Amino acid sequence: MSSRVSWWVFWVMSVVVILNVEFNIVEGGAYEETKVHIVYLGEKEHNDPELVTASHLSMLESLLGSKKDASESIVHSYRHGFSGFAAHLTDAQAKKISEHPNVVQVTPNTYYELQTTRTFDYLGLSHSTPKGLLRDAKMGEDIIIGVLDSGVWPESESFNDKGLGPIPQRWKGMCVDGEDFDSKKHCNRKLIGARYYMESLFRKNKTDSRIPDTEYMSAREALPHGTHVASTAGGSFVSNVSVNGFGVGTIRGGAPGARIAVYKVCWQRVDGSCASAEIIKAMDDAIADGVDLITISIGRPNPTLTELDLYNQISYGAFHAVANGIPVLSAGGNYGPDDYSVQNIAPWIITVAATSLDRWYSTPLTLGNNMTLMARSAYKGKEIQAELMFVYSANEMTSAAKGKVVLAFPTESELTDYVSNLSNVQAEGLIFATKREDDLKVSEGIAMITVDYEQGSTMFKYIRTTSSPTIKISSAVTLNGPLVATKVAEFSGRGPNPVSPYVLKPDIAAPGVGIVAASTPEKMGAEEGFYAESGTSMATPVVAGLVALLRAVHPDWSPAALKSALVTTASKTDPYGEPIFSEGLTRKLADPFDFGGGLVSPNKAADPGLVFDAGAEDYRLFLCASNYDEMHITKISRTNTLYRCPSPRPSMLDLNLPSITIPFLKEDVTLTRTVTNVGPVDSVYKLIVEPPLGVKISVTPNTLLFNSNVKKISFKVTVSTTHKSNSIYYFGSLTWTDGSHNVTIPLSVRTQMLMYFSY
């Protein structure tokens, strides 16, 4: 699920094409270089049937002297969201046309310097490193990733099969022909499967008016989402990729040697895109086809009353997949940062939260008093030096704003009014002071920049205390490394678990902000089929790629063991040892309800030492403990006969999760966990406890001795509280260490002396 992005951000994004530099003969026989310039004319929509708007061509003709020269010069004609064009111009010609009364601004075409492989380098999986999980797993060679999403754009270079061997013999799936999708042409040794599911959307012999004509009745996608997800998980190496002016680099998925099978279950529709009937059917087919894992960047908002005792439909299919040894990963949702906003909360699913990376593009704003503020958004264009003025509302943007930079504190509903007035008053730029946001806003061609409230207040005070306030807006600079704090994204769904508070969700976190991957060519702002997107939808396939690598190294590990390895080795700090923050209404240090075990650490997950294992029967017992009806348990687990719960029913606290969550602690409780040794045969583990505030933890035994005869050991954890009243959740951890492995599980405990009382 992609994060919510305001439309006005895209309104100012100019997509241009790099062309060879040309030269014009000027007076005296000299040659002057021409470059692509963007001429911005303000907000006006053109309905010309031609690709080049007549008025744009006429303006160029008056500058260049002939219709032929104008036609050869123009590159793009912007005519929908706003008016403007890109054309080959000399600097002198650009200066002259900028003086035209209808021109708001002229800026040269520029490109950002982004290394598109940053996600996996950040996680320690650089393909240039001679050792580590990526090499040990042979880049996920022959692992089959099942992707349930909106389909695929098969022509994307991310699905090239260069260097791949034959399709694994265990693959039983198929590529299905359909509209603009030829299985013989579009499937290969990388994209080995492509199915689509639409049966529940249509009645026999009738079309569904809810699906627009732009949709493809095949596995080809119209919604620009599935291609991005699939290429993030297992896309091939693609060099010389640039995205919306971002710099050239090499892009790849988490497991570039893996095979991809696409199951299209989401469609362009006016009343929701993904039908549960299709999702469950696709999971069934994926299991039969022979996939090694399933990734689903799909979810629902908090469950309705009718769903509170049934999780959701994704859980049905996921249970069946996990019972067959196939791990299922799903997005934690984009409804954060509110409590109880996490989605896909079944204990057998690996639920993923989204973080930022250690790279950002920031615009320096230098005030007349020499104070420089680093704006959150990125501006690429000419340097601007102008007067700075403040307006209370868009209506105050009058002719007095001409040639000035305007500062405003708009509400979301007022943004379009400010943008509309910008073209009328011919201001040099707009600076919006808003709440912090995670999406990378790119202003190219005109300065529209966002700052946070603190920065906005600093600028406001400067304006109020200075007789002639000025500002210099410079082109964006690249910030990376420990200078850029890693954060759990504001949109990322948060715990506690809204249905089963004894189950910690999300499980793990991975980068999901500004992730560059393949997309459809029609995606707004995409260049050559690649695009930067944000959301837990993007974080989920990052982890899916890592699970593919882990499966290649440990093919005998169960889905629960794989999840345990991810959670118990995750990091509470970024790769530089700096703390991870949680972005939201207030900024704080991240806790397990923000990122589960923490930020995923792939190389450590490959050698976790111990794992907390579980299987289908453990999950059935958990449902019994949760007082689920036996018929419902039978339906969810798809057993052939009515499932019978033991009497008395077990404790919800005893599910062998790599975490401990106690939502209602009043009197002492004792729970059990079991660890399986997957490290050296003869190992000794000692205990380290960091108890939650006001909570006492006692563990028996506190030393674990493993040998050739002892591979599994159970331990009991007794938890008590010193609080005398209802408390918030407090967090801690329990770590088993042998000196080289640290097996850490998060603890989340809330005291409830007066049950179910909240104030």
ChimeraX attribute file (.defattr): number of C-alpha atoms within 10 A of each C-alpha:
attribute: neighborCount
match mode: 1-to-1
recipient: residues
	/A:1	25
	/A:2	19
	/A:3	22
	/A:4	12
	/A:5	15
	/A:6	12
	/A:7	10
	/A:8	14
	/A:9	16
	/A:10	15
	/A:11	16
	/A:12	20
	/A:13	18
	/A:14	22
	/A:15	18
	/A:16	21
	/A:17	14
	/A:18	12
	/A:19	10
	/A:20	9
	/A:21	10
	/A:22	14
	/A:23	14
	/A:24	13
	/A:25	10
	/A:26	9
	/A:27	8
	/A:28	6
	/A:29	8
	/A:30	9
	/A:31	12
	/A:32	16
	/A:33	13
	/A:34	20
	/A:35	22
	/A:36	27
	/A:37	24
	/A:38	30
	/A:39	25
	/A:40	24
	/A:41	23
	/A:42	23
	/A:43	19
	/A:44	14
	/A:45	13
	/A:46	17
	/A:47	9
	/A:48	12
	/A:49	8
	/A:50	8
	/A:51	11
	/A:52	18
	/A:53	19
	/A:54	14
	/A:55	14
	/A:56	22
	/A:57	20
	/A:58	15
	/A:59	15
	/A:60	23
	/A:61	17
	/A:62	12
	/A:63	16
	/A:64	15
	/A:65	10
	/A:66	12
	/A:67	15
	/A:68	11
	/A:69	14
	/A:70	21
	/A:71	16
	/A:72	10
	/A:73	20
	/A:74	19
	/A:75	20
	/A:76	20
	/A:77	23
	/A:78	24
	/A:79	19
	/A:80	14
	/A:81	15
	/A:82	19
	/A:83	21
	/A:84	28
	/A:85	24
	/A:86	26
	/A:87	25
	/A:88	25
	/A:89	26
	/A:90	18
	/A:91	15
	/A:92	11
	/A:93	15
	/A:94	23
	/A:95	14
	/A:96	12
	/A:97	19
	/A:98	18
	/A:99	12
	/A:100	12
	/A:101	9
	/A:102	15
	/A:103	17
	/A:104	24
	/A:105	26
	/A:106	24
	/A:107	21
	/A:108	20
	/A:109	22
	/A:110	20
	/A:111	16
	/A:112	20
	/A:113	15
	/A:114	20
	/A:115	18
	/A:116	25
	/A:117	21
	/A:118	22
	/A:119	29
	/A:120	20
	/A:121	14
	/A:122	17
	/A:123	18
	/A:124	17
	/A:125	24
	/A:126	19
	/A:127	16
	/A:128	9
	/A:129	12
	/A:130	10
	/A:131	12
	/A:132	16
	/A:133	25
	/A:134	27
	/A:135	17
	/A:136	16
	/A:137	22
	/A:138	16
	/A:139	24
	/A:140	28
	/A:141	18
	/A:142	25
	/A:143	27
	/A:144	29
	/A:145	31
	/A:146	29
	/A:147	34
	/A:148	28
	/A:149	31
	/A:150	29
	/A:151	31
	/A:152	33
	/A:153	26
	/A:154	23
	/A:155	15
	/A:156	20
	/A:157	18
	/A:158	30
	/A:159	30
	/A:160	19
	/A:161	21
	/A:162	12
	/A:163	10
	/A:164	17
	/A:165	12
	/A:166	11
	/A:167	15
	/A:168	15
	/A:169	8
	/A:170	10
	/A:171	16
	/A:172	14
	/A:173	18
	/A:174	15
	/A:175	22
	/A:176	16
	/A:177	19
	/A:178	15
	/A:179	11
	/A:180	12
	/A:181	21
	/A:182	16
	/A:183	18
	/A:184	10
	/A:185	10
	/A:186	20
	/A:187	23
	/A:188	21
	/A:189	20
	/A:190	27
	/A:191	26
	/A:192	23
	/A:193	29
	/A:194	27
	/A:195	23
	/A:196	26
	/A:197	21
	/A:198	16
	/A:199	11
	/A:200	11
	/A:201	20
	/A:202	13
	/A:203	9
	/A:204	8
	/A:205	6
	/A:206	8
	/A:207	10
	/A:208	11
	/A:209	11
	/A:210	14
	/A:211	18
	/A:212	13
	/A:213	9
	/A:214	10
	/A:215	15
	/A:216	19
	/A:217	19
	/A:218	22
	/A:219	30
	/A:220	29
	/A:221	26
	/A:222	24
	/A:223	23
	/A:224	20
	/A:225	25
	/A:226	30
	/A:227	30
	/A:228	31
	/A:229	34
	/A:230	34
	/A:231	31
	/A:232	30
	/A:233	32
	/A:234	32
	/A:235	32
	/A:236	26
	/A:237	19
	/A:238	17
	/A:239	14
	/A:240	10
	/A:241	22
	/A:242	25
	/A:243	24
	/A:244	23
	/A:245	24
	/A:246	19
	/A:247	16
	/A:248	17
	/A:249	17
	/A:250	14
	/A:251	27
	/A:252	27
	/A:253	31
	/A:254	29
	/A:255	33
	/A:256	29
	/A:257	30
	/A:258	27
	/A:259	31
	/A:260	27
	/A:261	29
	/A:262	29
	/A:263	28
	/A:264	26
	/A:265	27
	/A:266	26
	/A:267	26
	/A:268	19
	/A:269	16
	/A:270	10
	/A:271	8
	/A:272	10
	/A:273	17
	/A:274	22
	/A:275	17
	/A:276	17
	/A:277	16
	/A:278	21
	/A:279	25
	/A:280	19
	/A:281	14
	/A:282	23
	/A:283	25
	/A:284	15
	/A:285	16
	/A:286	27
	/A:287	22
	/A:288	14
	/A:289	18
	/A:290	20
	/A:291	26
	/A:292	23
	/A:293	25
	/A:294	27
	/A:295	26
	/A:296	26
	/A:297	28
	/A:298	25
	/A:299	20
	/A:300	18
	/A:301	13
	/A:302	18
	/A:303	17
	/A:304	11
	/A:305	8
	/A:306	9
	/A:307	12
	/A:308	13
	/A:309	17
	/A:310	19
	/A:311	20
	/A:312	21
	/A:313	18
	/A:314	22
	/A:315	21
	/A:316	21
	/A:317	23
	/A:318	27
	/A:319	25
	/A:320	21
	/A:321	27
	/A:322	21
	/A:323	19
	/A:324	15
	/A:325	19
	/A:326	22
	/A:327	28
	/A:328	27
	/A:329	26
	/A:330	30
	/A:331	31
	/A:332	38
	/A:333	31
	/A:334	28
	/A:335	23
	/A:336	22
	/A:337	22
	/A:338	16
	/A:339	15
	/A:340	19
	/A:341	24
	/A:342	32
	/A:343	32
	/A:344	32
	/A:345	27
	/A:346	23
	/A:347	21
	/A:348	26
	/A:349	25
	/A:350	29
	/A:351	33
	/A:352	37
	/A:353	38
	/A:354	34
	/A:355	31
	/A:356	28
	/A:357	24
	/A:358	21
	/A:359	21
	/A:360	21
	/A:361	24
	/A:362	23
	/A:363	24
	/A:364	21
	/A:365	23
	/A:366	17
	/A:367	20
	/A:368	19
	/A:369	11
	/A:370	11
	/A:371	13
	/A:372	15
	/A:373	18
	/A:374	16
	/A:375	22
	/A:376	23
	/A:377	24
	/A:378	27
	/A:379	28
	/A:380	24
	/A:381	21
	/A:382	18
	/A:383	13
	/A:384	18
	/A:385	18
	/A:386	19
	/A:387	20
	/A:388	26
	/A:389	22
	/A:390	18
	/A:391	16
	/A:392	11
	/A:393	14
	/A:394	19
	/A:395	10
	/A:396	13
	/A:397	23
	/A:398	15
	/A:399	13
	/A:400	12
	/A:401	23
	/A:402	19
	/A:403	18
	/A:404	22
	/A:405	25
	/A:406	23
	/A:407	23
	/A:408	22
	/A:409	24
	/A:410	19
	/A:411	12
	/A:412	9
	/A:413	7
	/A:414	12
	/A:415	17
	/A:416	14
	/A:417	14
	/A:418	19
	/A:419	19
	/A:420	15
	/A:421	20
	/A:422	24
	/A:423	23
	/A:424	18
	/A:425	18
	/A:426	24
	/A:427	24
	/A:428	23
	/A:429	24
	/A:430	21
	/A:431	22
	/A:432	20
	/A:433	23
	/A:434	18
	/A:435	15
	/A:436	18
	/A:437	18
	/A:438	23
	/A:439	23
	/A:440	19
	/A:441	24
	/A:442	27
	/A:443	23
	/A:444	25
	/A:445	25
	/A:446	26
	/A:447	26
	/A:448	24
	/A:449	24
	/A:450	28
	/A:451	25
	/A:452	16
	/A:453	15
	/A:454	13
	/A:455	15
	/A:456	21
	/A:457	14
	/A:458	12
	/A:459	23
	/A:460	19
	/A:461	10
	/A:462	19
	/A:463	20
	/A:464	12
	/A:465	9
	/A:466	11
	/A:467	8
	/A:468	12
	/A:469	17
	/A:470	20
	/A:471	22
	/A:472	19
	/A:473	25
	/A:474	20
	/A:475	19
	/A:476	23
	/A:477	17
	/A:478	13
	/A:479	13
	/A:480	13
	/A:481	15
	/A:482	14
	/A:483	12
	/A:484	15
	/A:485	19
	/A:486	25
	/A:487	28
	/A:488	33
	/A:489	30
	/A:490	28
	/A:491	29
	/A:492	34
	/A:493	33
	/A:494	30
	/A:495	27
	/A:496	26
	/A:497	23
	/A:498	20
	/A:499	18
	/A:500	19
	/A:501	17
	/A:502	23
	/A:503	25
	/A:504	28
	/A:505	36
	/A:506	34
	/A:507	31
	/A:508	30
	/A:509	33
	/A:510	27
	/A:511	33
	/A:512	30
	/A:513	28
	/A:514	23
	/A:515	24
	/A:516	29
	/A:517	27
	/A:518	36
	/A:519	30
	/A:520	26
	/A:521	17
	/A:522	13
	/A:523	15
	/A:524	15
	/A:525	20
	/A:526	19
	/A:527	22
	/A:528	18
	/A:529	23
	/A:530	25
	/A:531	25
	/A:532	21
	/A:533	24
	/A:534	27
	/A:535	30
	/A:536	33
	/A:537	33
	/A:538	33
	/A:539	34
	/A:540	32
	/A:541	33
	/A:542	31
	/A:543	29
	/A:544	32
	/A:545	30
	/A:546	30
	/A:547	33
	/A:548	32
	/A:549	30
	/A:550	27
	/A:551	24
	/A:552	23
	/A:553	19
	/A:554	16
	/A:555	12
	/A:556	11
	/A:557	17
	/A:558	20
	/A:559	27
	/A:560	26
	/A:561	25
	/A:562	23
	/A:563	27
	/A:564	30
	/A:565	30
	/A:566	32
	/A:567	32
	/A:568	32
	/A:569	26
	/A:570	27
	/A:571	22
	/A:572	21
	/A:573	16
	/A:574	23
	/A:575	18
	/A:576	13
	/A:577	10
	/A:578	14
	/A:579	16
	/A:580	24
	/A:581	22
	/A:582	22
	/A:583	25
	/A:584	20
	/A:585	12
	/A:586	10
	/A:587	12
	/A:588	12
	/A:589	13
	/A:590	19
	/A:591	22
	/A:592	28
	/A:593	26
	/A:594	33
	/A:595	36
	/A:596	28
	/A:597	30
	/A:598	29
	/A:599	29
	/A:600	29
	/A:601	24
	/A:602	24
	/A:603	21
	/A:604	19
	/A:605	22
	/A:606	23
	/A:607	18
	/A:608	25
	/A:609	25
	/A:610	26
	/A:611	28
	/A:612	25
	/A:613	24
	/A:614	18
	/A:615	18
	/A:616	18
	/A:617	11
	/A:618	15
	/A:619	20
	/A:620	22
	/A:621	22
	/A:622	23
	/A:623	24
	/A:624	23
	/A:625	19
	/A:626	16
	/A:627	15
	/A:628	16
	/A:629	15
	/A:630	16
	/A:631	13
	/A:632	15
	/A:633	24
	/A:634	16
	/A:635	15
	/A:636	21
	/A:637	22
	/A:638	16
	/A:639	11
	/A:640	8
	/A:641	9
	/A:642	13
	/A:643	18
	/A:644	14
	/A:645	19
	/A:646	10
	/A:647	7
	/A:648	8
	/A:649	14
	/A:650	17
	/A:651	16
	/A:652	20
	/A:653	19
	/A:654	19
	/A:655	27
	/A:656	23
	/A:657	24
	/A:658	28
	/A:659	26
	/A:660	25
	/A:661	22
	/A:662	19
	/A:663	18
	/A:664	19
	/A:665	20
	/A:666	20
	/A:667	11
	/A:668	11
	/A:669	13
	/A:670	15
	/A:671	17
	/A:672	17
	/A:673	19
	/A:674	19
	/A:675	21
	/A:676	17
	/A:677	20
	/A:678	15
	/A:679	15
	/A:680	12
	/A:681	14
	/A:682	13
	/A:683	17
	/A:684	15
	/A:685	21
	/A:686	15
	/A:687	18
	/A:688	15
	/A:689	16
	/A:690	15
	/A:691	20
	/A:692	19
	/A:693	14
	/A:694	15
	/A:695	19
	/A:696	15
	/A:697	16
	/A:698	14
	/A:699	17
	/A:700	13
	/A:701	14
	/A:702	14
	/A:703	15
	/A:704	20
	/A:705	16
	/A:706	19
	/A:707	13
	/A:708	9
	/A:709	8
	/A:710	13
	/A:711	17
	/A:712	18
	/A:713	14
	/A:714	12
	/A:715	15
	/A:716	16
	/A:717	17
	/A:718	14
	/A:719	20
	/A:720	18
	/A:721	21
	/A:722	11
	/A:723	16
	/A:724	12
	/A:725	11
	/A:726	19
	/A:727	16
	/A:728	12
	/A:729	18
	/A:730	17
	/A:731	19
	/A:732	18
	/A:733	18
	/A:734	22
	/A:735	17
	/A:736	22
	/A:737	20
	/A:738	15
	/A:739	10
	/A:740	9
	/A:741	18
	/A:742	21
	/A:743	26
	/A:744	26
	/A:745	24
	/A:746	25
	/A:747	23
	/A:748	24
	/A:749	26
	/A:750	22
	/A:751	25
	/A:752	21
	/A:753	17
	/A:754	12
	/A:755	11
	/A:756	8
	/A:757	8
	/A:758	8
	/A:759	3
